[in-house]
Amino acid sequence: MINFGKLQVRTNEKYSFVGIENKNSQLIFHVPKGFSQDDPSIDTFNFKRDLFFKLYRVLDIFKQTLLEKGHSFQEIKASDRDGIIQEEEGAEIDGENKQEINFSKLDALEKILDAYDELKILALVSRLGKTEKLDYSKLHHFLHKGIFLENGAVYVDSMVLPRKEVRFEVTDIINMYCYILVEIKHQLEQEVSSEVRALAEQFRQKYIGSESTLFNELTYEQVMNDLKDALEVIDNYTPIKEPDYWYFYDAIEAFLFGDLNYSKKGLIWGISNFHSVWESMCLNYLCNTHISNLILYVDNKFIKYKNYFKKEDNILNLENVFLMQVKQENRRLYPDAVIISLNYSNFNLQLIEKDLKSHIITKDDSWNDDYAYYTKFSCQKLKNNWLKIAYENQPKDRHTFDVFPKRLKTSENSISIAITRLPEKFSSYWPLNYPLLIEEIQMMRSFNHIFWVALAKGVTSENDFKKFIEQLENSSKDVDVGRKFSKLSNVFKSSLLSESREEEFRQFVENSCFHIIDIKYDNFAYYKDSENLEKIKVKNVRKQFVYEYLLQNHLDSSNSLVKKCSIKSEFWLPTYSPNSPALTEGPEYLDGYIKLRGVNIMAVIDSYLNTEVNKV
């Protein structure tokens, strides 16, 4: 196995290989772009160990995703640059023009994981064998083998029953395998059964004799030496070596001595084009953290698109927008993602997280605030400090606050309450002041603000908004409030919608902004280098012009308020800082026409792994 203490770390600037390479008898760990060669923290034992096992899991998930989507390795290599090929002996790393993806296994690790068969393990440590102990409840099964005496009695001298066999050496090879497996599974953050853990502990107590762990900087070499010595002892003192013995012995030997087998230069483990994995991780992060209604388009080539959101739930359907005619043939283009942001005034992209947050509001007992309906609350997070909340068929003279569960109140007999998400029958309204803060947008979603609910249902035109308002009013029964207010019959008409809201809704929609996101596997320095400007314009910027042109044409042809919304382009680039958020603003680029945004590579890796764990 690899000694992470001796593993050299290197960041690749010219090509996108990520993995471990054997070069001049030195193992080199090529880490993804975004990490800095000058950062001393990435050259520590723990960092290299943790990053290796995270990337190992990432590549496994990526490979399984492509398999589940029906990609064939052979077909991909023949026709698609974004494929995966396993090469048994490694491969020389070519330059940046290499087209296909080469995926190579690390045999030292793979053989241990592939050999895991819990039924085989438990069967070997507890076999069926003859025993002199008799189980009289099973005596009738052995009468045909018994000896009948003259007095009619029957004598049975042995039975074939489950028992622990005294084959200490064979058990030791299994225990040793379990010890190594448990250590690896711990690094991969995967569970093993309690039986396997017990066998691993037996081996540790007998051969390691301490609390030392395998993947620890201070004890790695000592534990590896102990394991090699233990394998030699077990092998020398095992008189009969059955196929099951060699099954586990080969896996252990590859783990302990596998690094000696890589005498050839080239790829030991990794992937030759990490760009596709980077795209998969970034889109996964976007879909996993951003509310799905605001994601209008995602290139699902490398992600499990259906697991995140349904296209029919989108505010706008952009499925056939990115088509253009080239030589009288329709050609489909694939932007990485298109989302809608609800605040044009703030140029920074604001992701509205799927996880809802709690907001505290306080009951307002203003006298007869809306024709005998009491719907008013105060909230310090809002610029105007007030909002109204009503629910279907709400009666007069009863405040909306009274129907909220008492357990949500901030204290005993309190007039304040913490709300995370209101049920569908509740609606809210407060006047919006621009620019909207991210907290207010999140609050609009939590409190079912009538503008948010309308937009989430795909209402983007004035006529559709009028119909939405009518449906909302009709959802509540009329309540007689006297001749003077005969036209103000129910709670929505009397409170939330007592005045026309069409112009406010128009302003809300037109303050939105479309963001076309293109995920790039390059460093900021590459884009800031003036020598690369023309190449970037030809290869990337022109493509963004085409995306924006096609989207604008689609919006202009619709009878929708969003056709006046601005369209912005963003490049997402890998970066790394242990304490930075997932998304950070990059330096100004091309006079602000295209936004450069840094994406914390460790944050998207963790999101990628956590998403898969949650699906299991």
KESE-151987 format. One record per residue (C-alpha): residue in one letter; x, y, z. Coordinates in pm, 1 decimal, always signed. Layout:
BEGIN
- A|X|Y|Z
...
end
This chain:
BEGIN
- M|+0.0|+0.0|+0.0
- I|+101.8|+360.6|-49.6
- N|+299.5|+536.8|+222.7
- F|+130.2|+875.5|+229.2
- G|+423.5|+1023.4|+416.1
- K|+653.9|+962.2|+118.0
- L|+398.2|+1049.0|-147.6
- Q|+491.4|+1364.2|-339.6
- V|+213.0|+1614.3|-409.4
- R|+196.8|+1796.7|-739.5
- T|-61.8|+2018.9|-905.8
- N|-95.3|+1984.9|-1281.6
- E|-116.5|+2305.2|-1481.4
- K|-81.0|+2159.4|-1832.9
- Y|-309.8|+1855.6|-1823.9
- S|-602.8|+1729.0|-1619.8
- F|-479.5|+1395.9|-1485.3
- V|-568.5|+1337.1|-1119.8
- G|-427.0|+1035.7|-940.6
- I|-99.3|+864.2|-859.7
- E|+183.8|+826.2|-1106.6
- N|+504.1|+624.4|-1082.1
- K|+784.6|+838.4|-1219.8
- N|+1151.2|+754.0|-1172.9
- S|+1067.2|+515.1|-886.9
- Q|+882.9|+794.2|-703.7
- L|+508.5|+793.5|-643.4
- I|+358.9|+1132.7|-728.8
- F|+8.6|+1234.7|-620.1
- H|-137.9|+1467.9|-882.7
- V|-409.4|+1663.4|-701.9
- P|-689.4|+1855.1|-877.9
- K|-645.2|+2210.0|-998.8
- G|-745.7|+2465.3|-742.0
- F|-493.2|+2345.7|-486.5
- S|-177.5|+2552.0|-464.5
- Q|+165.9|+2394.1|-482.9
- D|+281.0|+2660.2|-235.9
- D|+28.0|+2557.4|+29.2
- P|+225.2|+2353.8|+289.7
- S|-91.9|+2202.8|+437.5
- I|-156.5|+1986.2|+129.7
- D|+177.1|+1806.0|+176.1
- T|+93.7|+1657.8|+515.8
- F|+29.9|+1287.1|+575.8
- N|-328.7|+1340.1|+695.5
- F|-425.2|+1569.2|+408.5
- K|-285.1|+1335.0|+142.6
- R|-451.2|+1035.8|+309.1
- D|-791.8|+1204.2|+341.5
- L|-784.8|+1350.4|-10.4
- F|-681.2|+1016.5|-162.5
- F|-967.3|+824.2|-3.7
- K|-1218.6|+1098.0|-87.9
- L|-1107.5|+1097.9|-451.2
- Y|-1115.8|+719.3|-454.0
- R|-1482.6|+730.9|-354.5
- V|-1554.0|+1015.4|-599.0
- L|-1412.8|+822.2|-895.3
- D|-1605.5|+511.8|-795.9
- I|-1932.3|+710.1|-779.5
- F|-1854.9|+877.6|-1111.3
- K|-1786.9|+544.8|-1279.5
- Q|-2106.0|+390.8|-1137.8
- T|-2306.9|+692.8|-1254.2
- L|-2190.4|+645.4|-1611.8
- L|-2262.4|+273.2|-1594.7
- E|-2614.0|+336.0|-1463.1
- K|-2677.1|+582.2|-1744.1
- G|-2600.5|+306.0|-1994.1
- H|-2254.8|+407.0|-2111.0
- S|-2034.3|+129.2|-2239.7
- F|-1661.9|+168.4|-2185.4
- Q|-1582.5|+39.7|-2532.8
- E|-1840.3|+261.8|-2700.3
- I|-1723.9|+567.0|-2510.0
- K|-1362.8|+516.3|-2609.1
- A|-1459.4|+481.9|-2973.0
- S|-1694.0|+778.0|-2999.4
- D|-1683.9|+1005.6|-2697.3
- R|-1400.4|+1192.4|-2531.7
- D|-1578.9|+1169.5|-2195.7
- G|-1533.3|+799.1|-2129.8
- I|-1370.1|+571.0|-1879.4
- I|-1122.4|+299.1|-1968.8
- Q|-951.8|+67.7|-1726.6
- E|-588.9|-6.0|-1808.3
- E|-437.3|-296.9|-1621.9
- E|-72.9|-191.5|-1636.3
- G|-109.9|+183.9|-1612.4
- A|-44.6|+429.2|-1891.2
- E|+193.0|+706.8|-1977.1
- I|+40.0|+1047.6|-1920.1
- D|-0.4|+1233.8|-2246.4
- G|-34.7|+1607.5|-2286.7
- E|-350.2|+1815.7|-2262.3
- N|-474.7|+1697.9|-2603.8
- K|-551.0|+1344.2|-2486.4
- Q|-915.4|+1277.8|-2573.3
- E|-1049.3|+976.6|-2386.6
- I|-1059.8|+924.7|-2013.0
- N|-839.4|+645.0|-1883.5
- F|-939.3|+505.9|-1548.1
- S|-691.7|+280.5|-1370.3
- K|-743.7|+73.6|-1056.9
- L|-512.0|+54.0|-759.8
- D|-476.1|-321.9|-719.7
- A|-339.3|-298.2|-366.2
- L|-672.0|-154.3|-253.3
- E|-910.3|-308.6|-503.5
- K|-820.0|-668.7|-420.2
- I|-896.6|-618.9|-51.9
- L|-1234.2|-461.2|-128.8
- D|-1322.3|-711.7|-402.4
- A|-1243.7|-1006.8|-173.1
- Y|-1501.1|-896.8|+83.1
- D|-1758.1|-1174.4|+117.3
- E|-1911.1|-1181.6|+462.4
- L|-2080.4|-1517.2|+412.9
- K|-1752.8|-1676.9|+307.9
- I|-1573.3|-1524.4|+607.1
- L|-1826.1|-1642.5|+862.2
- A|-1848.7|-1985.4|+701.1
- L|-1472.3|-2032.9|+729.6
- V|-1457.6|-1948.2|+1099.3
- S|-1758.5|-2166.1|+1185.4
- R|-1773.3|-2481.5|+970.4
- L|-1972.7|-2801.8|+992.1
- G|-1774.5|-3085.7|+1144.1
- K|-1810.0|-3410.3|+1343.6
- T|-1847.7|-3363.2|+1715.7
- E|-1872.3|-3607.2|+2007.8
- K|-2135.0|-3384.7|+2166.6
- L|-2485.2|-3513.1|+2101.7
- D|-2793.7|-3306.5|+2040.9
- Y|-3074.7|-3540.7|+2145.2
- S|-3335.1|-3320.7|+1978.4
- K|-3173.7|-3416.1|+1643.8
- L|-3122.2|-3786.1|+1728.3
- H|-3387.8|-3903.0|+1481.8
- H|-3179.4|-3760.0|+1194.7
- F|-2893.8|-4002.9|+1272.1
- L|-3079.1|-4332.4|+1340.4
- H|-2970.1|-4471.2|+1003.4
- K|-2607.6|-4442.4|+1117.1
- G|-2665.9|-4578.0|+1465.4
- I|-2588.1|-4922.9|+1610.9
- F|-2894.7|-5105.6|+1743.9
- L|-2834.6|-5314.3|+2059.2
- E|-3012.9|-5638.4|+2161.9
- N|-3233.1|-5452.8|+2409.9
- G|-3362.6|-5224.4|+2132.1
- A|-3153.5|-4924.8|+2226.9
- V|-2960.8|-4733.2|+1960.6
- Y|-2602.1|-4608.6|+1991.9
- V|-2482.5|-4296.4|+1802.8
- D|-2113.2|-4210.4|+1850.6
- S|-2100.2|-3871.6|+1666.2
- M|-2305.7|-3609.1|+1488.2
- V|-2227.5|-3362.2|+1209.3
- L|-2314.2|-3030.0|+1369.7
- P|-2187.9|-2668.0|+1355.4
- R|-1874.4|-2623.8|+1561.0
- K|-1563.2|-2408.9|+1588.8
- E|-1280.4|-2589.0|+1414.6
- V|-936.9|-2594.8|+1572.1
- R|-758.5|-2463.7|+1265.1
- F|-588.3|-2165.4|+1419.4
- E|-377.1|-2064.8|+1121.1
- V|-664.2|-2058.2|+873.0
- T|-864.0|-1845.5|+1114.8
- D|-567.6|-1609.0|+1147.3
- I|-549.9|-1535.7|+773.3
- I|-919.1|-1444.9|+781.6
- N|-874.1|-1228.6|+1089.8
- M|-582.3|-1051.4|+924.3
- Y|-790.5|-980.2|+617.8
- C|-1070.5|-844.8|+838.5
- Y|-826.6|-615.1|+1019.5
- I|-703.0|-459.4|+694.4
- L|-1057.2|-436.5|+558.4
- V|-1184.9|-255.8|+868.4
- E|-898.7|-4.9|+849.3
- I|-972.3|+68.8|+483.0
- K|-1348.0|+89.0|+535.7
- H|-1292.3|+338.2|+816.1
- Q|-1103.0|+567.6|+578.9
- L|-1374.6|+525.7|+315.1
- E|-1636.8|+607.8|+581.0
- Q|-1815.9|+281.0|+513.2
- E|-1961.7|+36.8|+765.5
- V|-1879.6|-330.5|+821.7
- S|-2064.0|-584.7|+1032.9
- S|-1994.2|-632.0|+1403.2
- E|-1880.6|-991.8|+1333.7
- V|-1609.3|-870.5|+1096.3
- R|-1502.7|-606.2|+1346.8
- A|-1473.1|-873.7|+1617.0
- L|-1246.2|-1086.3|+1397.0
- A|-1034.1|-779.4|+1318.3
- E|-998.4|-706.5|+1688.8
- Q|-882.0|-1063.2|+1754.7
- F|-603.6|-1018.5|+1501.7
- R|-504.4|-676.9|+1637.1
- Q|-470.4|-809.1|+1991.7
- K|-265.1|-1108.5|+1882.9
- Y|-29.0|-956.9|+1624.6
- I|-33.7|-577.1|+1659.3
- G|-60.6|-566.9|+2037.7
- S|-146.1|-197.9|+2069.2
- E|-404.3|+63.4|+1978.5
- S|-198.0|+164.0|+1674.5
- T|-392.5|+215.1|+1354.8
- L|-274.9|+151.7|+1001.7
- F|-335.6|+489.7|+837.5
- N|-167.1|+702.2|+1100.7
- E|+143.5|+907.4|+1033.1
- L|+321.4|+798.3|+1350.6
- T|+240.2|+426.9|+1331.6
- Y|+198.3|+352.2|+960.8
- E|+541.7|+199.1|+896.7
- Q|+542.9|-0.9|+1221.8
- V|+197.1|-146.5|+1159.0
- M|+287.4|-230.6|+797.7
- N|+600.1|-414.5|+919.1
- D|+392.7|-600.1|+1179.6
- L|+147.1|-703.5|+909.9
- K|+422.0|-830.5|+681.1
- D|+576.4|-1030.6|+966.1
- A|+235.0|-1169.9|+1060.7
- L|+166.1|-1281.3|+703.3
- E|+498.1|-1467.0|+693.2
- V|+428.0|-1643.1|+1023.7
- I|+76.5|-1740.8|+922.7
- D|+193.9|-1867.8|+585.1
- N|+477.9|-2076.0|+736.4
- Y|+259.6|-2239.9|+999.2
- T|-43.5|-2319.4|+790.1
- P|+6.1|-2685.9|+691.8
- I|-284.5|-2722.6|+450.2
- K|-360.1|-2431.4|+222.3
- E|-703.7|-2465.1|+68.6
- P|-841.2|-2242.9|-211.4
- D|-1013.2|-2025.9|+48.5
- Y|-678.2|-1964.9|+213.2
- W|-524.5|-1839.5|-113.6
- Y|-835.8|-1630.4|-181.7
- F|-756.9|-1407.4|+115.6
- Y|-379.4|-1448.6|+104.3
- D|-357.6|-1301.9|-247.3
- A|-562.3|-997.7|-146.9
- I|-344.7|-935.2|+160.1
- E|-20.9|-982.8|-33.5
- A|-130.6|-732.9|-300.3
- F|-211.7|-481.5|-28.5
- L|+118.3|-521.0|+158.3
- F|+354.8|-558.1|-136.6
- G|+152.2|-411.5|-425.6
- D|+364.5|-100.1|-454.2
- L|+661.1|-317.1|-554.0
- N|+474.9|-441.7|-861.5
- Y|+464.1|-104.2|-1030.9
- S|+799.5|-113.5|-1201.7
- K|+672.0|+55.4|-1515.9
- K|+642.8|+428.0|-1546.6
- G|+300.0|+578.4|-1583.5
- L|-41.5|+571.6|-1428.0
- I|-93.4|+363.2|-1116.2
- W|-432.1|+493.3|-1015.8
- G|-650.9|+783.5|-1121.6
- I|-833.5|+940.5|-1411.7
- S|-672.3|+1109.8|-1707.7
- N|-938.7|+1378.1|-1762.5
- F|-1069.1|+1512.2|-1435.0
- H|-1274.2|+1781.6|-1609.0
- S|-1573.3|+1550.3|-1646.1
- V|-1559.7|+1458.1|-1276.8
- W|-1529.0|+1825.2|-1182.4
- E|-1835.8|+1906.2|-1390.0
- S|-2026.8|+1620.0|-1229.6
- M|-1938.4|+1736.5|-877.5
- C|-2026.1|+2103.0|-942.1
- L|-2362.5|+2023.1|-1100.6
- N|-2435.6|+1778.1|-822.0
- Y|-2361.5|+2053.4|-569.5
- L|-2587.3|+2298.5|-754.0
- C|-2875.7|+2051.0|-770.1
- N|-2826.5|+1928.6|-415.7
- T|-2812.6|+2269.8|-247.1
- H|-3019.3|+2503.6|-468.2
- I|-3398.3|+2500.3|-469.8
- S|-3504.1|+2304.9|-774.4
- N|-3769.6|+2546.2|-908.1
- L|-3501.5|+2803.9|-984.4
- I|-3282.1|+2558.2|-1176.6
- L|-3406.9|+2590.2|-1531.6
- Y|-3160.6|+2366.7|-1713.0
- V|-2883.7|+2120.9|-1625.6
- D|-2666.9|+1914.2|-1857.0
- N|-2734.8|+1571.2|-1707.7
- K|-2461.6|+1382.7|-1893.1
- F|-2258.7|+1321.9|-1577.4
- I|-2519.6|+1343.6|-1300.3
- K|-2823.8|+1148.3|-1190.9
- Y|-3057.4|+1422.8|-1306.3
- K|-3384.7|+1257.6|-1202.4
- N|-3270.1|+1217.2|-843.5
- Y|-3263.1|+1592.3|-784.8
- F|-3566.3|+1751.6|-943.6
- K|-3830.2|+1705.4|-1208.9
- K|-3812.1|+1917.8|-1519.5
- E|-4186.7|+1978.3|-1508.8
- D|-4141.7|+2163.3|-1177.4
- N|-3919.7|+2428.7|-1336.4
- I|-4044.8|+2784.9|-1369.8
- L|-3955.1|+2780.5|-1740.0
- N|-3901.5|+2487.3|-1970.8
- L|-3572.7|+2538.4|-2156.8
- E|-3548.3|+2185.3|-2292.8
- N|-3547.0|+2285.5|-2660.2
- V|-3407.2|+2637.0|-2630.5
- F|-3045.5|+2557.7|-2709.0
- L|-3096.3|+2436.2|-3063.2
- M|-2946.5|+2608.6|-3363.3
- Q|-2929.1|+2539.0|-3732.5
- V|-2588.2|+2461.1|-3875.5
- K|-2586.4|+2389.7|-4250.5
- Q|-2962.9|+2324.2|-4245.6
- E|-2928.9|+2075.0|-3962.4
- N|-3042.7|+2121.8|-3604.0
- R|-2753.2|+2111.2|-3363.6
- R|-2810.6|+2088.1|-2988.0
- L|-2582.9|+2285.5|-2757.8
- Y|-2525.0|+2197.5|-2393.4
- P|-2465.7|+2476.0|-2142.1
- D|-2376.0|+2326.5|-1806.3
- A|-2656.7|+2497.0|-1615.6
- V|-2906.6|+2783.0|-1634.5
- I|-3067.4|+2918.8|-1320.7
- I|-3278.7|+3221.0|-1236.6
- S|-3169.7|+3453.9|-957.9
- L|-3435.8|+3666.4|-788.3
- N|-3224.5|+3976.3|-748.3
- Y|-3071.5|+4150.8|-1045.7
- S|-2940.2|+4441.4|-836.4
- N|-2703.0|+4206.7|-658.7
- F|-2474.1|+4080.0|-933.9
- N|-2343.5|+3801.6|-713.2
- L|-2514.2|+3470.7|-766.8
- Q|-2736.0|+3384.6|-471.8
- L|-2816.2|+3020.0|-420.2
- I|-3136.9|+2967.1|-226.5
- E|-3062.0|+2661.5|-18.7
- K|-3302.8|+2369.9|-12.5
- D|-3273.7|+2346.2|+365.2
- L|-3523.6|+2583.4|+525.2
- K|-3427.0|+2810.4|+812.7
- S|-3635.0|+2929.8|+1104.8
- H|-3761.3|+3290.2|+1114.8
- I|-3902.8|+3466.2|+1421.1
- I|-4212.1|+3682.4|+1384.9
- T|-4413.3|+3867.3|+1649.7
- K|-4789.2|+3900.2|+1679.3
- D|-4924.2|+4246.9|+1605.5
- D|-5255.6|+4323.9|+1783.0
- S|-5340.1|+4635.1|+1584.2
- W|-5710.5|+4709.9|+1625.3
- N|-5918.0|+4582.1|+1337.6
- D|-5616.9|+4578.8|+1103.2
- D|-5813.7|+4460.5|+796.0
- Y|-6190.0|+4479.8|+827.6
- A|-6202.9|+4259.5|+1139.4
- Y|-5933.8|+4022.0|+1010.7
- Y|-5618.7|+4004.0|+1222.2
- T|-5326.4|+3900.2|+1003.5
- K|-5043.0|+4138.1|+1086.9
- F|-4700.0|+4040.4|+1225.3
- S|-4372.7|+4223.8|+1274.6
- C|-4029.6|+4094.6|+1175.2
- Q|-3696.3|+4271.3|+1223.8
- K|-3543.7|+4100.0|+918.3
- L|-3777.7|+4290.4|+685.6
- K|-3699.7|+4647.0|+581.4
- N|-4059.6|+4758.4|+633.3
- N|-4075.2|+4546.8|+955.1
- W|-4423.4|+4402.2|+892.1
- L|-4594.6|+4119.9|+704.7
- K|-4940.9|+3968.4|+682.2
- I|-5023.3|+3597.9|+702.6
- A|-5367.9|+3452.4|+632.8
- Y|-5509.7|+3104.2|+582.0
- E|-5805.5|+2961.6|+393.5
- N|-6146.0|+3025.4|+555.4
- Q|-5989.0|+3226.8|+836.1
- P|-6266.4|+3361.9|+1061.3
- K|-6295.0|+3721.7|+1179.9
- D|-6182.2|+3839.3|+1522.8
- R|-5922.2|+3566.0|+1547.5
- H|-5555.2|+3634.9|+1486.7
- T|-5359.8|+3406.9|+1252.2
- F|-5112.2|+3366.7|+1538.4
- D|-5368.7|+3170.6|+1742.4
- V|-5367.1|+2869.9|+1507.9
- F|-4989.8|+2817.2|+1521.8
- P|-4880.8|+2526.3|+1745.2
- K|-4786.3|+2632.4|+2098.2
- R|-4464.7|+2431.7|+2076.5
- L|-4332.9|+2679.7|+1819.5
- K|-4364.6|+2976.7|+2053.2
- T|-4031.7|+3112.7|+2165.6
- S|-4133.1|+3111.2|+2533.7
- E|-4429.9|+3051.9|+2761.7
- N|-4717.2|+3290.5|+2680.0
- S|-4493.7|+3456.0|+2420.7
- I|-4629.3|+3660.1|+2131.7
- S|-4330.2|+3558.7|+1917.6
- I|-4307.1|+3236.7|+1721.1
- A|-4037.7|+3062.2|+1514.2
- I|-4159.2|+2949.3|+1171.6
- T|-3964.1|+2718.4|+939.8
- R|-4227.8|+2644.6|+676.6
- L|-4596.0|+2731.8|+663.0
- P|-4842.0|+2471.3|+530.2
- E|-4980.3|+2521.9|+181.0
- K|-5312.0|+2663.5|+303.6
- F|-5127.9|+2968.7|+446.4
- S|-5025.3|+3264.9|+232.3
- S|-4834.8|+3580.2|+313.9
- Y|-4761.9|+3923.5|+173.3
- W|-4533.8|+4214.4|+247.9
- P|-4411.4|+4489.9|+13.6
- L|-4067.2|+4417.8|-132.1
- N|-3784.6|+4670.1|-129.3
- Y|-3501.9|+4615.5|-373.2
- P|-3236.1|+4492.5|-371.5
- L|-3368.1|+4185.2|-193.1
- L|-3143.8|+4022.5|+63.0
- I|-3090.8|+3646.6|+51.7
- E|-3258.8|+3617.0|+394.5
- E|-3572.9|+3786.1|+261.8
- I|-3585.9|+3558.6|-42.2
- Q|-3555.6|+3257.5|+185.2
- M|-3832.4|+3401.6|+401.5
- M|-4058.7|+3447.5|+97.1
- R|-4030.9|+3075.0|+36.8
- S|-4084.2|+2975.7|+401.4
- F|-4390.9|+3197.8|+443.8
- N|-4551.9|+3128.5|+104.8
- H|-4532.6|+3488.7|-11.5
- I|-4790.2|+3519.3|-289.9
- F|-4522.0|+3636.7|-537.5
- W|-4295.2|+3342.0|-457.2
- V|-4577.0|+3086.5|-482.4
- A|-4688.8|+3230.8|-817.1
- L|-4337.1|+3224.8|-964.0
- A|-4270.6|+2873.2|-830.9
- K|-4581.9|+2756.6|-1015.0
- G|-4453.1|+2897.7|-1341.8
- V|-4657.6|+3217.7|-1337.5
- T|-4453.4|+3468.0|-1539.9
- S|-4719.4|+3671.8|-1725.3
- E|-4969.0|+3931.0|-1606.5
- N|-5270.7|+3729.0|-1725.5
- D|-5149.9|+3417.1|-1547.4
- F|-5092.4|+3618.5|-1230.3
- K|-5449.5|+3751.0|-1240.1
- K|-5577.6|+3394.0|-1270.6
- F|-5352.8|+3289.9|-980.8
- I|-5498.1|+3568.0|-762.5
- E|-5852.2|+3464.7|-852.2
- Q|-5780.6|+3103.9|-755.1
- L|-5632.1|+3220.5|-425.9
- E|-5935.4|+3434.7|-347.5
- N|-6175.8|+3157.2|-443.8
- S|-5998.8|+2910.9|-216.1
- S|-6150.5|+3087.7|+87.1
- K|-6521.7|+3104.3|+161.3
- D|-6701.3|+3439.7|+163.7
- V|-6766.4|+3584.2|+506.8
- D|-7031.4|+3853.0|+549.3
- V|-6875.4|+4167.4|+696.9
- G|-7172.8|+4397.2|+646.1
- R|-7315.6|+4615.4|+370.2
- K|-7043.2|+4876.7|+399.9
- F|-6771.2|+4626.9|+299.6
- S|-6979.3|+4396.0|+82.7
- K|-6704.1|+4377.3|-182.4
- L|-6443.6|+4273.9|+73.4
- S|-6583.9|+3934.5|+146.4
- N|-6305.7|+3695.8|+255.6
- V|-5969.8|+3708.8|+426.2
- F|-5760.3|+3721.7|+109.9
- K|-5968.6|+3994.1|-51.3
- S|-5985.0|+4186.6|+274.3
- S|-5623.1|+4156.6|+381.1
- L|-5348.8|+4020.5|+156.4
- L|-5513.5|+4126.7|-170.9
- S|-5708.1|+4432.3|-59.1
- E|-5512.3|+4629.7|-319.7
- S|-5397.2|+4537.2|-667.9
- R|-5064.0|+4350.1|-665.9
- E|-5006.0|+4313.2|-1043.1
- E|-4757.1|+4598.4|-1072.3
- E|-4562.1|+4478.4|-768.7
- F|-4545.2|+4128.0|-914.7
- R|-4420.8|+4269.4|-1246.4
- Q|-4140.8|+4447.8|-1062.6
- F|-4055.5|+4132.0|-868.7
- V|-4020.5|+3923.3|-1184.4
- E|-3834.1|+4187.7|-1383.3
- N|-3578.6|+4219.8|-1102.3
- S|-3478.8|+3859.6|-1163.0
- C|-3173.2|+3759.5|-1363.1
- F|-3075.6|+3454.2|-1567.6
- H|-2734.6|+3300.9|-1501.4
- I|-2575.7|+3074.5|-1762.4
- I|-2312.2|+2870.6|-1581.2
- D|-2016.9|+2711.8|-1756.8
- I|-1794.0|+2490.8|-1543.9
- K|-1424.4|+2522.2|-1624.0
- Y|-1139.3|+2305.8|-1503.5
- D|-874.2|+2576.9|-1503.8
- N|-710.0|+2810.0|-1256.2
- F|-783.3|+3180.4|-1216.1
- A|-429.0|+3255.6|-1332.7
- Y|-502.1|+3100.0|-1672.0
- Y|-797.2|+3332.8|-1731.4
- K|-615.9|+3640.2|-1602.7
- D|-312.6|+3581.7|-1825.6
- S|-340.0|+3823.8|-2119.4
- E|-158.6|+3577.8|-2346.2
- N|-455.2|+3338.8|-2316.2
- L|-721.6|+3600.4|-2388.5
- E|-769.0|+3535.3|-2760.5
- K|-771.1|+3160.4|-2710.3
- I|-1033.1|+3193.3|-2437.1
- K|-1248.6|+3419.7|-2654.7
- V|-1244.6|+3172.3|-2942.0
- K|-1296.8|+2861.3|-2730.5
- N|-1524.2|+2980.7|-2448.1
- V|-1656.3|+3335.4|-2474.3
- R|-1810.8|+3297.2|-2818.7
- K|-1994.4|+2992.0|-2696.9
- Q|-2144.3|+3198.3|-2413.1
- F|-2259.8|+3456.3|-2669.0
- V|-2444.9|+3181.4|-2854.3
- Y|-2608.7|+3053.8|-2532.5
- E|-2723.4|+3403.8|-2441.6
- Y|-2847.7|+3472.7|-2794.5
- L|-3058.7|+3155.0|-2804.9
- L|-3203.7|+3218.7|-2459.6
- Q|-3286.2|+3581.8|-2538.7
- N|-3459.5|+3479.4|-2863.1
- H|-3671.5|+3230.7|-2670.5
- L|-3769.3|+3490.9|-2408.9
- D|-3848.6|+3759.3|-2666.5
- S|-4089.8|+3527.3|-2844.4
- S|-4284.8|+3459.1|-2525.2
- N|-4558.2|+3666.8|-2367.8
- S|-4377.5|+3667.1|-2037.8
- L|-4245.0|+3923.7|-1793.9
- V|-3909.4|+3746.7|-1783.5
- K|-3820.8|+3865.6|-2134.3
- K|-3704.2|+4189.5|-1974.8
- C|-3477.5|+4008.0|-1731.1
- S|-3102.8|+4040.6|-1768.2
- I|-2884.8|+3745.6|-1876.5
- K|-2541.4|+3695.7|-1721.1
- S|-2268.5|+3437.5|-1778.7
- E|-2046.9|+3275.9|-1516.7
- F|-1737.9|+3055.1|-1526.2
- W|-1698.1|+2827.9|-1224.1
- L|-1332.2|+2754.9|-1148.0
- P|-1180.0|+2522.2|-885.7
- T|-1018.8|+2678.3|-582.0
- Y|-932.1|+2570.2|-231.0
- S|-924.6|+2734.0|+108.5
- P|-1001.1|+2537.6|+425.8
- N|-1227.2|+2806.3|+573.8
- S|-1387.6|+2961.0|+265.4
- P|-1752.1|+2901.8|+160.4
- A|-1840.3|+2679.4|-131.8
- L|-1881.2|+2972.8|-373.8
- T|-1665.8|+3285.5|-371.4
- E|-1648.6|+3585.0|-600.3
- G|-1348.4|+3596.5|-832.3
- P|-1169.0|+3894.9|-983.2
- E|-1339.2|+4114.0|-1244.9
- Y|-1309.3|+3968.9|-1592.4
- L|-1376.0|+4106.4|-1942.4
- D|-1512.0|+4431.5|-1799.9
- G|-1767.5|+4239.4|-1599.5
- Y|-1927.1|+4068.2|-1897.4
- I|-1841.1|+3722.8|-1760.2
- K|-1825.7|+3653.3|-1388.7
- L|-1543.8|+3436.7|-1256.7
- R|-1651.4|+3240.1|-951.1
- G|-1434.4|+3022.8|-730.0
- V|-1575.6|+2686.6|-619.2
- N|-1417.8|+2531.2|-311.3
- I|-1318.6|+2188.8|-437.3
- M|-1334.9|+2021.0|-95.1
- A|-1687.1|+2155.2|-40.1
- V|-1818.3|+2006.5|-365.1
- I|-1634.7|+1677.9|-299.3
- D|-1803.5|+1647.1|+40.5
- S|-2141.4|+1733.1|-112.5
- Y|-2086.1|+1470.2|-382.6
- L|-2004.6|+1201.9|-125.6
- N|-2278.3|+1299.0|+120.6
- T|-2541.6|+1288.8|-153.7
- E|-2451.7|+928.5|-234.6
- V|-2451.4|+829.6|+134.0
- N|-2797.8|+979.3|+184.6
- K|-2935.0|+780.5|-108.6
- V|-2821.1|+446.0|+28.6
end
